[in-house]
């Protein structure tokens, strides 16, 4: 048994560099007296945009947890104190004797605190930068240190059912998988891992949920080909959240945190800053729906490429923006200028178990229909898995919200802050329609366009909406106009 000089190191709530100022501590994985190692995940936190795990950047013994689970903490505030061995004590830090298991011979090098789910980054950190056209330039991800020493590589087929987890050990799983398990009420310690090196996958969690006779419903952003009177639960749905307990009078109080808090603040700011105008139009989309079916059956956009009516609505809006680029703009209050963006970063509003988010497809206007389909599919899959990053939600210039997936005909959408327009795509229904002089059943939808009347007047807004409707009624115009 040895003793040595120790000093207190405090780990602060890190900053992701995307303008976020606070995070809620969801779960602590350690307690005072526990030994921790460099790269070990000590807690899970939720910001307004993501739920992630925090690895600690030094080795020692937990001295104190400054905040309980459920607390919302400002970025830069210390959240945990660790007694680190082998370092000279700081001027204001008391010398604390550490248990023998935590003694270290050498001091830990300073590491950059980052908000990631797989360990601290090594070397210089790289960030996404915003180009002058509003797009984000992705940089190569930095290597991440594992949360614990990695086991020897084994073939995927040789992964056997996990043995009972020893007290204090944590099952290996990525943050979105942990979030899914939490939403479904599944204990990861009881899940049999099938991923490489014993990592638990989403499929493992779903299998455990099925075994427990409870299957999760994941958010799906694709609208139905034809909305039925009763919408099946395939749309964006909340995946079995933990419900607050009613009080004696039966009332329920739900804390406003995370994505819901950020959304509320953004919508209030938008509604009371930009003067909204909303226009509506009903459209015969029979030809568009036929084109969707043809593209699905032919596979001409590529093997495995997802085709939906939302794809053609997106392409129709991009075609209208190309003809009227002034709608792809922002109001710069400080400079008293209208900024017309050179690139169209197309946002798709998506309801997820964590709340409403609006990731966007960078430079969507330059993409072919096939490229747009791939990007839209990736956006949906990323949102389903809870992996949408703050950078994916930054820099949007115009948005589509697909209310039709819920069987809703239309609405008056509120602008995404900083954008000039948002298009609502309603349910597609079979309705009596005058076609070539006769009343016949046709596939009809309702579009609604909300726009900021400071920079989009009635004429411009009407022309954009009319163009979107014209393209969806006669999709051949995608070729002649696009």
Residue pairs with C-beta under 8 A, 6 or more apart in sequence:
1 100
2 100
2 103
3 97
3 98
3 100
3 103
4 85
4 86
4 98
4 103
5 85
5 86
5 87
5 88
5 89
5 95
6 60
6 83
6 84
6 85
6 86
6 87
6 89
6 95
6 96
6 97
6 98
7 83
7 84
7 87
7 88
7 89
7 90
7 93
7 95
8 63
8 81
8 82
8 83
8 84
8 90
8 93
8 94
8 96
9 58
9 60
9 81
9 82
9 83
9 84
9 87
10 78
10 80
10 81
10 82
11 42
11 54
11 56
11 57
11 58
11 78
11 79
11 80
11 81
11 82
11 113
12 75
12 76
12 77
12 78
12 79
12 113
13 22
13 23
13 45
13 73
13 74
13 75
13 76
13 77
13 78
13 79
14 54
14 75
14 113
14 114
14 115
15 75
15 76
15 115
16 47
16 50
16 114
16 115
16 390
17 127
18 49
18 390
18 391
18 394
20 47
20 48
20 49
20 75
20 390
21 74
21 75
22 47
22 72
22 73
22 74
22 75
23 45
23 46
23 47
23 72
23 73
23 75
23 115
24 45
24 46
24 47
24 70
24 71
24 72
24 73
24 257
24 258
25 43
25 44
25 45
25 67
25 68
25 69
25 70
25 71
25 72
25 73
25 79
26 43
26 44
26 45
26 46
26 51
26 69
26 70
27 43
27 44
27 69
28 42
28 43
28 65
28 68
28 69
29 41
29 42
29 43
29 44
29 170
30 36
30 40
30 42
30 43
30 62
30 65
30 80
31 62
31 65
32 62
32 63
32 64
32 65
33 61
33 62
33 99
34 61
34 62
34 168
35 60
35 61
35 62
35 99
35 101
35 102
36 42
36 56
36 59
36 60
36 61
36 62
36 82
37 59
37 148
38 56
38 57
38 58
38 59
38 108
38 111
38 120
38 145
39 55
39 56
39 57
39 119
39 120
39 145
39 146
39 147
39 148
40 55
40 56
40 147
40 148
41 53
41 54
41 55
41 56
41 117
41 119
41 147
41 170
42 54
42 55
42 56
42 62
42 80
43 53
43 54
43 79
43 80
44 51
44 52
44 53
44 54
44 175
44 178
45 51
45 52
45 53
45 54
45 115
46 52
46 257
46 258
46 354
47 115
47 258
47 390
48 258
48 259
48 261
48 262
49 259
49 262
49 357
49 388
49 389
49 390
49 393
50 115
50 386
50 388
50 389
50 390
51 175
51 176
51 179
51 258
51 354
51 386
52 115
52 116
52 117
52 175
53 116
53 117
53 118
53 147
53 175
53 178
54 115
55 116
55 118
55 119
55 120
55 145
55 147
56 80
56 82
57 108
57 110
57 111
57 112
57 113
57 120
58 82
58 84
58 108
58 111
59 84
59 85
59 102
59 104
59 108
60 82
60 83
60 84
60 85
60 98
60 102
60 104
60 108
61 82
61 83
61 98
61 99
61 101
61 102
62 80
62 81
62 82
62 83
63 81
63 82
63 83
63 96
64 80
64 81
65 79
65 80
66 77
66 78
66 79
66 80
66 81
67 73
67 79
72 257
73 79
83 96
83 98
83 102
84 104
84 107
84 108
85 98
85 102
85 103
85 104
85 105
86 103
86 104
86 105
86 106
86 107
87 107
87 108
89 95
111 120
112 120
112 121
112 125
113 120
114 120
114 121
114 125
116 144
117 174
117 175
118 144
118 145
118 146
118 147
118 174
119 144
119 145
119 146
119 147
120 144
120 145
121 142
121 143
121 144
122 142
122 143
122 145
123 142
123 143
125 142
126 139
126 140
126 141
126 142
127 139
128 136
128 137
128 138
128 139
128 391
129 136
129 137
129 139
130 136
130 137
130 394
130 395
131 137
131 343
132 342
133 341
133 342
133 343
133 363
134 341
134 342
134 343
134 345
134 395
134 397
135 343
135 345
135 362
135 363
135 395
136 362
136 391
136 392
136 394
136 395
138 391
147 170
147 172
148 170
148 172
150 197
151 197
151 198
153 196
153 197
154 196
154 197
156 194
156 195
156 196
159 193
159 194
159 195
159 196
159 198
161 192
162 171
162 191
162 192
162 193
162 198
164 189
165 171
165 189
170 188
171 188
171 189
171 191
171 193
171 200
172 193
172 195
172 197
172 198
172 199
172 200
173 181
173 188
173 193
173 199
173 200
173 201
174 199
175 386
176 202
176 385
176 386
176 387
177 200
177 201
177 202
177 204
177 205
178 188
179 353
179 354
179 386
180 202
180 205
180 216
180 239
180 386
181 187
181 188
181 191
181 200
181 205
181 208
183 216
183 239
183 240
183 241
183 353
184 205
184 209
184 214
184 216
184 239
184 240
185 214
185 240
185 242
186 205
186 208
186 209
186 212
188 200
188 205
190 208
191 200
191 204
191 205
191 207
191 208
192 204
192 207
192 208
193 199
193 200
193 201
193 204
194 201
194 203
194 204
195 201
195 204
202 385
206 215
206 216
209 215
209 216
214 240
216 239
216 240
217 233
217 234
217 237
217 239
218 237
218 239
218 384
219 235
219 236
219 237
219 350
219 351
219 352
219 353
219 383
219 384
220 234
220 235
220 236
220 380
220 384
220 405
221 236
221 310
221 348
221 350
221 379
221 380
221 383
221 402
221 405
222 306
222 308
222 310
222 380
222 405
223 308
223 309
223 310
223 402
223 404
223 405
223 425
223 427
223 428
224 231
224 234
224 404
224 405
224 428
225 289
225 292
225 293
225 308
225 309
225 428
226 289
226 428
226 429
226 430
226 443
227 404
227 405
227 407
227 427
227 428
227 429
228 407
229 407
230 407
231 405
231 406
231 407
234 405
235 351
235 405
235 406
236 350
236 351
236 352
236 405
237 351
237 353
238 353
239 353
241 353
243 252
244 252
244 253
244 254
245 252
246 252
247 253
256 264
258 354
258 355
259 352
259 354
259 355
259 356
259 357
260 355
263 355
263 356
266 416
266 417
267 414
269 417
270 414
270 415
270 416
270 417
271 414
273 417
274 331
274 415
274 452
274 453
274 454
275 452
275 453
275 454
276 412
276 414
276 415
276 450
276 451
276 452
276 453
277 450
277 451
277 453
277 456
277 458
277 461
278 412
278 413
278 448
278 449
278 450
278 451
279 448
279 449
279 461
279 462
279 465
280 410
280 446
280 447
280 448
281 446
281 447
281 465
281 466
281 469
282 444
282 445
282 446
282 447
283 444
283 445
283 446
283 447
283 469
283 472
283 473
284 433
284 435
284 442
284 443
284 444
284 473
285 309
285 428
285 443
285 444
285 445
285 472
285 473
286 442
286 443
287 473
287 474
287 475
288 309
288 312
288 443
288 472
288 473
288 475
289 309
289 428
289 443
291 312
291 475
292 307
292 308
292 309
292 311
292 312
295 301
295 307
296 307
299 305
301 307
301 369
301 370
301 373
302 370
302 373
302 374
305 370
305 373
305 374
305 377
306 373
306 376
306 377
306 380
307 373
308 376
309 404
309 425
309 428
310 348
310 376
310 400
310 402
310 425
311 369
311 372
311 373
311 376
312 472
312 475
312 478
313 400
313 402
313 423
313 425
313 468
313 472
314 346
314 348
314 364
314 372
314 376
314 400
315 369
315 372
315 471
315 478
315 482
316 467
316 468
316 471
316 472
316 475
316 478
317 346
317 398
317 400
317 423
317 468
318 344
318 346
318 364
318 365
318 372
318 482
319 467
319 468
319 471
319 477
319 478
319 481
319 482
320 327
320 463
320 464
320 465
320 467
320 468
320 471
321 327
321 328
321 344
321 365
321 398
321 464
322 365
322 481
322 482
323 463
323 467
323 481
324 460
324 463
324 464
324 467
325 340
326 338
326 340
326 455
326 456
326 460
327 398
327 420
327 421
327 451
327 456
327 460
327 461
327 464
328 340
328 341
328 344
328 397
328 398
328 420
328 421
329 338
329 339
329 340
329 341
329 397
329 420
329 455
329 456
330 338
330 339
330 341
330 397
330 418
330 419
330 420
330 455
331 338
331 339
331 420
331 452
331 454
331 455
332 338
332 339
338 455
341 397
343 362
343 363
343 365
343 366
343 397
344 363
344 364
344 365
344 397
344 398
345 360
345 361
345 362
345 363
345 364
345 395
345 396
345 397
345 398
346 360
346 361
346 364
346 365
346 396
346 397
346 398
346 399
346 400
347 358
347 359
347 360
347 396
347 397
347 398
347 399
347 400
347 416
347 419
348 358
348 359
348 360
348 361
348 376
348 379
348 380
348 399
348 400
348 402
349 356
349 357
349 358
349 399
349 400
349 401
349 402
349 413
349 416
349 422
350 356
350 357
350 358
350 359
350 379
350 380
350 383
352 383
352 384
352 386
352 388
353 386
354 386
357 383
357 388
357 393
358 393
358 396
358 399
358 416
359 379
359 382
359 383
359 388
359 392
359 393
360 392
360 393
360 395
360 396
360 397
360 399
361 367
361 372
361 375
361 376
361 379
362 395
364 372
364 375
367 375
369 478
379 392
382 388
382 392
396 416
396 418
396 419
397 419
398 419
398 420
398 421
398 422
398 423
399 413
399 415
399 416
399 419
399 421
399 422
399 423
400 422
400 423
400 424
400 425
401 411
401 413
401 422
401 423
401 424
401 425
402 424
402 425
403 410
403 411
403 413
403 424
403 425
403 426
403 427
404 425
404 426
404 427
404 428
404 445
406 427
407 427
408 426
408 427
409 426
409 427
409 429
409 446
410 424
410 426
410 446
410 447
410 448
411 424
411 426
411 448
412 424
412 448
412 450
413 422
413 423
413 424
413 448
413 450
414 422
414 450
415 421
415 422
415 450
415 451
415 452
416 422
419 452
420 451
420 452
420 455
420 456
421 449
421 450
421 451
421 452
421 456
421 461
421 464
422 449
422 450
422 451
423 447
423 448
423 449
423 465
423 468
424 447
424 448
424 449
424 450
425 445
425 447
426 445
426 446
426 447
426 448
427 445
428 443
428 444
428 445
429 443
429 444
429 445
430 441
430 442
430 443
430 444
431 441
431 442
431 444
432 439
432 440
432 441
432 442
433 439
433 440
433 441
433 442
433 444
435 442
445 472
447 465
447 468
447 469
447 472
449 461
449 464
449 465
449 468
451 460
451 461
451 464
456 464
467 481
470 477
471 477
471 478
471 481
